[in-house]
Amino acid sequence: MNQFNLAIAQLVIGVVLIILILLQQRGGGMGVLGGASSQFYGTRRGLEKTIFIFTVVLGILFIALSIISFLI
């Protein structure tokens, strides 16, 4: 795998990682700043759990590709 392929893989994984992070609905929006959050934080289930696990896996893969491209 050459340097160009590593850069493309990092770019694609980075964009997908950003999208997955934005899809996670943990904040409650701007109402959190004023203390208006009444959201109950329970366990992750279903699609939310799948998105979370996929985000963690892609994050680890992104870090691994960054280290590999640094060493090459």
N, C-alpha and C positions, 0 to 999 in steps of 0.2 A: 504494500500500500504506500503510495508516494505522498508527498506533502500536499499536493493539490487535492487528492481524494480525502485526506484527513481534514483539510480546510472546509470542503464541501459538506462532509459529514458533521463537523462541528456547527456549521451554519444551519443545517437542517434541524439538528437536534436542539440547537439553541432556540430557534423559532417555535418548534413544537413545545419546548419546555415553557416558554413565555406564555403560549396559548393555554397550556394546561394549568399554569399558576393562576392565570386570570379567570379560568373557569371555576376555580374553587371558591365557594361562597362561605367564607368564614368571617368576614369583617362586619357585616351589618350596615355598611355604607357610612355616610357622614354622620349619622345619628349617634355613632359610638363616641364621637368627640364630645358631645353634650351629655353623655350619660344616658341616652335614650334607648340603649340596647336592651331589649327584653328577650333576646334569643337564648334558647337553652342549648348548651353544648353537650351533646351526647356522643355516642359512638358513631363511627362512620359505617354506613351500610350501602349496599348496592353500587350504583354508579359512582357515588362520591368516594367510596373505598377504592374502586378500580382506578379512578383518576388519580387519587393520592398515591397508590402503589406505582402506577405508571410514571408519575412525576418523580418519585424517588429513584426509580430505576434509570430514567433518562438523565437525572442529575448525576448519578454515579457514573454513567456511561460518558457524559460530557466531561466530567473531571478526568476520567481515565484517558479519553482522547486528547485532552489538553496536555496531560503529562507525557503521553506518547509523542505528540507533535513537538513538545519542548525537547525531548531527548533525541529526536531525529535530526 
